[in-house]
Amino acid sequence: MSYRQLTDRERYMISALRKQGVHAAAIARNLGRHRSTICREVQRNSARWDGGYRPSKAVERSNGRRSRSRKKSQFGPAEWRCVLELLDQDWSPEQISGHLRAKRTLSISHETIYRHVRHDRRHGGVLFKHLRYWKKKWRKLYRSRDSRGRLPGKRMIGERPAAIEKRAQLGHWEIDTVMGKYGTKPCIVTAVERKAGFLLIGKLRARTTAEANRSLLELIQRHASQFKTITADNGTEFHGYEAVERNSNVKFYFAQPYHSWERGSNENTNGLIRQYLPKGMSMEDLTQHRCDEIADKLNHRPRKRHGFRTPTEVFYEN
């Protein structure tokens, strides 16, 4: 197995989990990394004066070491046209690199593409606008207990069959809501299939139980045979889950409060959606047709964990 550099997002996850008291072995399992990788990362990039691990500094130090140890790669206009055509489709540099390598078209690292984008921006270019993350701000989580609506009798994620964790079969989904502009009611519900990463998006007129149930049942009907379980967060909009269970053949489970990594597929995909529906954007004029377009675009992006096949290919492969 070839070595993969830690990504900026993984470094932020390491920092967040360490602040919650999660030990290195558990962090490694969450990120799909070896424990020694996490230990080395923390040891190499922690501050000398207080021993604290700060992801922004870790990224800066890592990039500095990499740039000093590697010669700058040179690619001609034809190679960059090939890269930029995919960047224009909002593919990430890692997806572009992996896809071109898998197709034996071009061998270029994602870091080289990032450097090109940074250089372009410094000279007034706009390539950076195609990137999902650009100087993303992270906030601290101060509360440790669930202050949202409580629901007695719900099935917790610990009761979910262990086989679901392995992503070995289709039919197990994670759901969440994504909000629009503050003070407005319209929002969306997102459903992500755990094995394939296949996405469905439903438009909600408001973040209510009735709207969530209506939209979820419509989404389930599209692929009824591929819905076995749903794992949700603890938002009150999902407190009507029993009605969904009665009207479908789906069983609900709920993640622990403030354990977003227990629904990692959903959290990651919501970040991808924000590229099209950024925070602060009103969803008043958003249509279900546009939701389907966004989902279709993301379902046709290659994913590293699928050997750069798309979620659509994996979802329909059987």
TORLO-818428 format. One record per residue: x, y, z of N, C-alpha, C in turn. Coordinates in steps of 0.02 Angstrom, whole numbers, padded with zeros to 5 digits, always signed. Each point is the difference from the previous one (the first is absolute). Example, Ala and Ser with C-alpha at 12.3 -4.5 7.8 and 13.67 -1.06 7.14 Angstrom:
2
+00660-00284+00390-00045+00059+00000+00045+00060+00000-00018+00053-00036+00042+00059+00003-00039+00055+00037
***
This chain:
318
+00042-00060+00000-00042+00060+00000+00044+00062+00000-00012+00047-00045+00040+00061-00004-00020+00049+00054+00048+00041+00020-00012+00049+00054-00040+00059-00027-00048+00024+00039-00039+00059-00018+00012+00054+00052+00014+00060-00023+00007+00056+00045-00066+00015+00034+00002+00021+00063-00061+00022+00034-00027+00062-00035-00065+00004-00006-00031+00059-00032-00013+00054+00053-00013+00061-00024-00015+00055+00047-00062-00017+00041-00051-00030-00031-00061-00017+00036+00014-00051+00055+00044-00049-00014+00016-00050+00050+00035+00033+00060+00042+00049-00014+00035+00035+00055-00050+00037+00044-00050+00031-00030-00051+00034+00041-00041-00051+00040-00013-00059-00029-00036-00052+00036+00042-00025+00059+00065-00008-00010+00045-00022+00054-00005+00049+00058+00004+00065-00016-00003+00052+00051-00066-00002+00038-00056-00005-00038-00066+00000+00032-00010-00060+00046+00022-00059-00023-00009-00061+00040+00046+00001+00062+00061+00027-00008+00045+00005+00059-00030+00044+00054-00033+00055-00021-00031+00045+00048-00057-00034+00037-00030-00051-00031-00054-00037+00032+00026-00059+00041+00066-00006+00004+00029-00053+00041+00006-00067-00034-00009-00002-00066+00005-00064-00037+00073-00018-00008+00018-00062+00015+00071-00020-00002+00021-00017-00072+00065-00006-00010+00028-00007-00067-00027-00061-00038-00009-00056+00034-00024-00060-00034-00070+00010-00027-00043+00033+00039-00069+00013-00022-00002+00050-00057+00044+00051+00004+00005+00049-00055+00021-00036-00064+00049-00044+00006+00024-00037-00059-00056-00041-00031-00041-00033+00042-00055-00039-00027-00051+00044-00036-00014+00058+00028-00048+00046-00031+00023+00025-00068+00066+00010-00006+00027+00027-00062+00024-00054-00048-00002-00063+00021+00024-00054-00043+00076+00002-00008+00034+00021+00053+00074+00005-00001+00030-00047+00053+00066-00009-00005+00035-00039+00050+00013+00045+00060-00001-00030+00060+00010+00039+00061+00067+00037-00001+00052-00032-00027+00066+00033-00001-00001+00063-00043-00042+00001-00052-00005+00060-00042-00026+00059+00041-00051-00013+00042-00028+00053+00042+00051+00022+00052+00034-00048+00031+00050+00017+00051+00056+00042-00029+00025-00020-00059+00054+00038-00031-00023+00071-00018-00061+00004-00025-00026+00066-00020-00003+00047+00060-00026-00024+00055-00006+00042+00060+00068+00018+00027+00046-00049+00000+00067+00012+00027+00039+00050-00042-00006-00005-00067+00040+00044-00044-00027+00071-00003-00067+00007+00008-00030+00066-00013-00031+00033+00060+00013-00025+00060-00024+00034+00060+00046+00058+00018-00029+00051+00032+00038+00060+00019+00052-00017+00053+00059+00030-00006+00054-00015+00047-00013+00030+00069-00034+00058+00003-00007+00035+00063-00053-00030+00046-00054-00028-00028-00052-00028+00043-00022-00071-00019+00030-00027-00053-00017-00068-00022-00068-00006-00033-00033+00057-00014-00066-00003-00031+00003-00014-00075-00049-00036-00025-00004-00017-00072-00050+00046-00033+00024+00044-00045-00043+00048-00035+00001-00016-00074-00057-00018-00029-00002-00024-00069+00026+00050-00051-00013+00065+00010+00024+00050-00048+00076+00001-00002+00031-00004+00059+00073-00002+00003+00028-00065-00028-00037-00055+00013+00022-00066-00026+00000+00001-00076-00051+00029-00030-00004+00005-00073+00058+00042-00027+00012+00057+00033+00054+00045-00021+00068-00034+00003+00013-00035+00055+00065-00034+00008+00008-00057-00051-00053-00038-00009+00003-00056-00048+00012+00024-00071-00036+00052-00019+00009+00028-00068+00071+00027-00009+00026+00031+00053+00067+00027-00004+00052-00055-00010-00006-00054+00039+00047-00056-00008-00005-00030-00069-00062-00007-00025-00009-00031-00065+00030+00042-00056-00011+00065+00004+00025+00044-00053+00076+00003+00000+00030-00007+00059+00073+00002+00004+00032-00065-00023-00038-00055+00004+00030-00065-00016-00016-00025-00071-00040+00038-00037-00022-00024-00065+00011+00053-00054+00026-00021-00055+00007+00046-00055-00068+00014-00032-00007+00060-00025-00063+00019-00031-00009-00037-00066-00058-00033-00007-00014-00036-00061-00018+00048-00056+00017-00019-00060-00015+00041-00059-00047-00036-00046-00054+00033-00018-00050-00027-00047-00015+00052-00052-00011-00023-00061-00014+00045-00055-00073+00021-00005-00016+00044-00047-00069+00024-00009-00049-00056-00012+00019-00051-00038-00047-00055-00015-00019-00037+00063+00050-00014+00044-00014-00035+00062-00045+00042+00045+00014+00066+00004-00041+00042+00044-00071+00008-00028-00008-00001-00065-00068+00003-00028-00041-00060+00022+00033-00058+00001-00032-00061+00022-00022+00005+00073+00043+00029+00041-00016+00009+00072-00055+00051+00010+00005+00057-00035-00047+00055+00011-00070-00016-00026-00005-00044-00050-00066-00020-00023-00039-00036+00056+00036-00039+00040-00032-00036+00055-00011+00046+00060+00047+00047+00011-00009+00048+00054-00061+00044-00013-00012+00015-00064-00058+00040-00019-00066-00036+00015+00003-00067+00008-00059-00038+00019-00006-00007+00076+00042+00039+00036+00000+00002+00074+00026-00064+00031+00042-00038-00037+00034-00057+00030+00055+00026+00045+00015-00036+00053+00054+00020+00045+00067-00020-00032+00055+00033+00020+00065-00020-00026+00016-00074+00011-00021-00028+00057+00013-00071+00013-00040-00044-00049-00062+00020-00013-00040-00039-00048+00029+00005-00070+00023+00059-00019+00031+00009-00066+00063-00043-00006+00043+00005+00051+00062-00039-00001-00013-00074-00004-00045-00025+00042-00014-00072+00001-00033-00024-00064-00046+00040-00027-00035-00019-00062+00048-00004-00059+00042+00052-00007+00047+00001-00056+00051-00057+00005+00021-00015+00062+00047-00055+00009-00033-00067-00015-00063-00008+00023-00036-00063-00013-00012-00011-00074-00011+00054-00037-00012-00004-00072+00065-00002-00041+00057+00003+00036+00067+00001-00031+00008+00058-00049-00034+00056+00017+00004+00060-00042+00057+00045+00020+00008+00009+00067+00050+00047+00025+00015-00017+00073+00063+00003+00018+00020-00011+00070+00018+00067+00030-00046+00027+00040+00011+00065+00032-00029-00003+00070+00035+00026+00049-00023-00004+00069-00052+00054+00014-00041-00012+00050-00050+00051+00018+00034+00062+00030+00058-00009+00032+00035+00058+00028+00025+00046-00057+00022-00030-00055+00021+00041-00057-00058+00041-00027-00059-00030-00001-00059+00037-00024-00017+00056+00049+00004-00014+00065-00013+00052+00050+00049+00058-00008+00064-00016-00011+00050+00053-00009-00016+00043-00060-00022-00033-00054-00019+00036-00060-00058+00048+00013-00049-00024+00038-00058+00041+00017+00020+00059+00043+00044-00012+00049+00023+00055+00044+00039+00052-00041+00042-00024-00045+00039+00045-00042-00048+00041-00044-00051-00033-00027-00049+00035-00042-00036+00054+00040-00017-00015+00062-00036+00050+00041+00043+00060+00016+00063-00013+00016+00046+00056+00016+00006+00048-00059-00011-00025-00060+00005+00041-00060-00068+00021-00027-00051-00001+00044-00065+00025-00018-00048-00050-00031+00019-00064-00002-00042-00051-00030-00058-00021+00045-00046-00039-00028-00060-00020+00038-00007-00076+00005+00053-00037-00014-00004-00073+00004-00020-00023+00070+00020+00038+00051-00013-00021+00069-00075-00005+00014-00041+00033-00038-00072-00001+00012-00031-00069-00015+00038-00042-00034-00025-00068-00014+00016-00048+00058+00040+00023+00049+00019-00044+00055-00054-00001+00053-00010-00058+00030-00050-00007+00052+00020+00038+00063+00063-00007+00022+00025+00035+00059+00051+00052-00020-00008+00060+00025+00052+00050-00010+00001+00044+00062+00050-00010+00043+00004+00035+00064-00064-00009+00040-00022-00062+00004-00062-00014+00038+00011+00014+00074-00049+00033+00029+00003+00016+00071-00030-00057+00040+00032-00016+00055-00024-00053+00045-00017+00031+00067-00051-00025+00032-00020+00027+00065+00008-00054+00054+00009+00023+00061+00005-00046+00056-00070-00021+00022-00004-00062+00025-00062-00025+00027+00004+00005+00076-00040+00044+00029+00006+00012+00072-00046-00044+00041-00059-00018-00028-00047-00039+00040+00015-00075-00008-00011-00038+00052+00014-00071-00003-00063-00042+00008-00057+00031+00018-00061-00040+00007-00051+00023-00051-00046-00044-00015-00051+00013-00051-00055+00044+00030-00008+00061-00027-00051+00046+00025-00059+00003-00047+00001-00040-00052-00055+00000-00047-00056-00046+00024-00056-00001-00039-00058-00040+00020+00018-00073+00013-00024-00026+00056+00014-00070+00017-00058-00044-00024+00015-00061-00018-00050-00046-00026+00007-00068+00034-00042-00016+00048+00006-00065+00035-00012-00058-00048+00037-00054+00012-00013-00062-00036+00032-00006-00068+00037+00049-00022+00030-00005-00066+00059-00049+00001+00013-00032-00057+00056-00047-00005+00065+00040-00010+00049-00014+00042+00064+00035-00006+00046-00039-00046+00052+00033-00023+00045-00029-00050+00035-00063+00027+00007-00004+00067+00031-00059+00029-00041-00063-00009-00065+00007-00015-00043-00057-00012+00002-00022-00073+00032+00039-00042+00002-00016-00071+00044-00061-00013-00021-00045-00044+00041-00060-00015+00071+00018-00020+00049-00037+00026+00070+00016-00012+00017-00004-00075-00036-00040-00038+00015-00008-00071-00008+00065-00038-00043+00045+00025-00011+00064-00034+00064+00041+00000+00039-00005+00054+00062+00039+00006+00049-00017-00056-00002-00061-00025+00049-00023-00050-00015+00025-00070-00058+00031-00011-00020+00025-00066+00003-00056-00053-00019-00060+00021+00006-00057-00045-00059-00008-00046-00058+00030+00018-00059-00007-00042-00036+00067-00007-00035+00006-00055-00039+00061-00013-00064+00000+00043-00026+00058+00011-00065+00006+00032+00000+00033+00068+00058+00022+00023+00005+00031+00066+00020+00074-00010-00044+00045+00021+00005+00072-00015+00011+00042+00062+00028+00059-00011+00007+00050+00053-00036+00063-00024-00037+00033+00046-00038+00060-00020+00015+00058+00046-00013+00060-00027+00011+00062+00038-00037+00055-00036-00008+00058+00033-00027+00059-00033+00056+00051-00007-00003+00038-00054+00048+00054-00013-00041+00065-00005+00018+00049+00042-00040+00061+00005+00022+00052-00052-00048+00045-00015+00014+00056-00045+00017+00062+00040-00014+00057-00028+00015+00065+00032-00034+00005+00068+00036+00028+00048-00026+00007+00068-00065+00041-00001-00051-00025+00035-00063+00035+00003-00050-00021-00053+00020-00043-00046-00046-00025-00051-00016-00073+00014-00058-00023-00023-00023-00068+00016+00023-00053-00049+00000+00013-00066+00017-00054-00047+00070-00029+00012+00006-00066-00008+00064-00034+00009-00004-00065-00040+00049-00044+00009+00000-00063-00036+00013-00058+00048-00022-00059-00019+00019-00061+00035+00044-00040-00047+00055-00027+00027+00047-00038-00041+00002-00072+00024+00002-00047-00047+00005-00071+00016+00058-00030-00040+00047-00031+00036+00060-00027-00031+00005-00075+00014+00006-00040-00052+00008-00073+00008+00072-00014+00021+00009-00038+00054+00066-00008+00031+00051-00035-00044-00019-00052-00036+00048-00037-00040+00021+00038-00062-00048+00025-00038+00014+00031-00064+00014+00075+00006-00025+00032+00053+00004+00073+00004-00051+00033-00045-00050-00038-00022-00051+00026-00045-00045+00048+00039-00016+00057-00031-00033+00056+00034-00070+00013-00028-00047+00014+00046-00066+00025-00018-00012+00064+00040-00030+00050-00031-00014+00064+00034-00074+00016-00008-00032+00019+00056-00070+00019-00002-00009+00071+00024-00041+00039-00034-00014+00069+00020-00054+00000+00055+00012+00037+00054-00048+00007+00054-00024+00072+00002-00065+00010+00007-00026+00068+00006+00017+00029+00069+00010-00044+00048+00019+00020+00068+00030-00061+00035+00038+00013+00052+00033-00054+00038-00049-00027+00052-00050-00036-00024-00051-00028+00045-00004-00075-00010-00032-00033+00049-00008-00073-00005-00042-00019-00061-00054+00037-00011-00045-00016-00056+00037+00007-00067+00039+00053-00009+00036+00010-00062+00055-00052-00009+00036-00016+00055+00053-00050-00005-00029-00068-00019-00056-00019+00030-00032-00064-00016-00023-00002-00072-00032+00054-00023-00024+00003-00069+00057-00010-00049+00054+00039+00009+00056-00004-00046+00036-00067+00003+00009-00026+00061+00035-00064+00008-00038-00056-00035-00066-00002+00008-00039-00053-00032+00004+00005-00076+00002+00062-00026+00007+00008-00072+00068-00025-00024+00053+00015+00038+00067-00023-00019+00005-00076+00005-00029-00028+00052+00002-00073+00008-00035-00035-00058-00055+00028-00024-00037-00031-00054+00041-00004-00065+00048+00043-00008+00041-00002-00060+00042-00063-00004+00023-00024+00059+00043-00060+00002-00022-00044+00059-00064-00017+00001-00029-00035+00057+00036-00064+00018+00023-00037-00051+00034-00064+00014+00069+00009+00030+00027+00062-00003+00067+00013+00025-00001+00041+00064-00056+00000+00035-00004+00032+00066-00015-00053+00052+00049-00014+00043-00009-00049+00054+00002+00034+00068+00049+00045+00010+00005+00037+00063+00017+00072-00014-00017+00044+00047+00020+00070-00002+00028+00019+00068+00058+00033+00000+00029+00027+00062-00004+00075-00003-00033+00031+00049-00011+00072+00001+00036+00032+00058+00004+00067-00002+00025+00037+00058-00059+00011+00047+00009+00043+00050-00052+00007+00052-00044+00061-00010-00002+00027-00060-00044+00056-00014-00073-00019+00009-00041+00047+00026-00070-00015+00014-00040-00013-00064+00026+00021-00058-00036-00013-00062-00005-00075-00016+00042-00041+00033-00003-00072-00012-00037-00038+00055-00034+00038+00044-00036-00033+00054-00064-00035-00022-00019+00010-00062-00058-00036-00027+00020-00062-00039+00058-00028+00017+00028-00056-00037-00045-00061-00001-00041-00009+00053-00042-00059+00003-00051-00001-00057-00022+00059-00021-00047+00004-00057+00034-00022-00064+00064+00018-00008+00038-00021-00059+00009-00076+00002+00014-00027+00058+00008-00073+00006-00065-00037-00018-00056+00028+00022-00065-00032-00014-00016+00001-00075+00022+00052-00035-00017+00007-00071+00055-00023-00047+00051-00030+00027+00055-00027-00041+00027-00062+00035+00050-00030-00029+00030-00060+00029+00069+00017+00029+00004+00059+00033+00064+00027+00022+00001+00005+00076+00057-00016+00030+00009+00005+00073+00047+00058+00016-00019+00041+00049+00039+00059+00019+00046-00013+00059+00059+00032-00003+00046+00003+00057+00023+00072+00008+00022+00017+00061+00022+00069+00014+00071+00001+00027+00040+00047-00026+00069+00007+00023+00000+00032+00069+00056-00006+00036+00007+00034+00064+00003+00075-00011-00028+00040+00044+00003+00073-00007+00072+00025-00006+00012+00044-00048+00066+00032-00010+00055-00050-00018-00019-00058-00027+00049-00049-00026-00008-00001-00076+00017+00054-00033-00012+00006-00072+00038-00052-00040+00057-00023+00027+00039-00049-00038-00035-00068-00005-00052-00011+00041-00039-00062-00006-00042+00000-00063-00009+00058-00031-00033+00006-00065+00048+00033-00048+00060-00028-00004+00053+00031-00039-00016+00009-00074-00034-00049-00029-00017+00005-00072-00045+00061-00012-00049+00009+00044-00047+00056-00007+00034+00066+00011+00041+00005+00052+00034+00062+00016+00046+00022-00057+00037-00048-00028+00045+00016-00055-00039+00023-00062-00055-00034-00015-00039+00017-00059-00034+00068+00008-00022+00017+00061-00029+00066+00012+00051+00055-00015+00063-00014+00014+00053+00047-00018+00006+00009-00075-00008-00055-00038+00001+00005-00073-00059+00041-00025-00058-00009+00030-00060+00037-00021+00009+00075+00010+00037+00019+00053+00010+00071+00015+00037+00036-00056+00033-00037-00044+00032+00030-00058-00052+00031-00046-00060-00028+00000-00055+00023-00043-00052+00041+00038-00006-00014+00065-00047+00036+00043+00039+00026+00060+00040+00052-00009+00043+00024+00054-00038+00026+00060+00033-00001+00058-00031+00027+00061-00019+00073-00011-00058+00019+00026-00024+00068-00009-00043+00010-00061-00004-00051-00043-00041+00005-00060-00072-00019+00016-00047+00041-00023-00070-00016+00010-00021-00057-00046-00042-00045+00027-00026-00056-00039-00073+00011-00020-00022+00062+00006-00070+00017-00017-00017-00021-00071+00046+00014-00047-00014-00014-00071+00028-00066-00024+00029-00039+00046+00027-00065-00019-00057-00048-00017+00007-00034-00056-00052-00048-00022+00024-00072+00011-00047-00046-00001+00019-00071+00004+00040-00020-00061-00016+00030-00058+00038-00015-00061+00073+00019+00009+00013+00058+00030+00069+00021+00012+00034-00046+00050-00037-00021+00051+00028-00048+00049+00023-00064-00035-00042-00024-00047+00017-00061-00037+00061+00011-00044+00006+00060-00029+00059+00015-00042+00064-00002+00041-00002+00030+00061+00059+00000+00043+00019-00071+00020-00050-00039+00019+00012-00069+00020+00030-00039-00058-00027+00009-00060+00025-00036-00058+00072+00018-00015+00016+00065+00008+00069+00022-00014+00049-00033+00050-00019-00002+00063+00044-00030+00051+00002-00076-00008-00054-00030-00021-00001-00073-00010+00044-00022-00059+00017+00047-00042+00043-00017-00057+00072+00025+00009+00018+00021+00060+00069+00016+00015+00037-00063+00023+00060-00012-00024+00037-00059+00022+00021+00006+00073+00002-00055+00036+00019-00001+00070+00061-00044+00011+00045+00025+00040+00063-00036+00012-00013-00069+00030-00046-00004+00048-00012-00065+00034-00030-00052-00047-00025+00021-00058-00027-00048-00049+00050-00011-00058+00064+00016+00012+00048-00007-00055-00016+00049-00056-00029+00058+00020-00019+00054-00045-00055-00019-00048-00041-00049+00021-00065-00009-00032-00049+00048+00032-00058+00009-00030-00048+00047+00026-00051-00036+00046-00034+00038+00044-00053-00030+00041-00055-00033-00043-00015+00030-00057-00051-00028-00043+00021-00069-00026+00063-00007-00018+00025-00065-00026-00005-00052+00055+00018+00017+00062-00002-00048+00055-00072-00017+00019-00043+00050+00000-00070-00009+00020-00037-00047-00047+00016+00004-00064-00036-00039-00050+00040-00060-00026+00056-00018+00033+00044-00051-00027-00031-00070+00005-00046-00012+00045-00029-00067+00006-00059-00008-00048
***
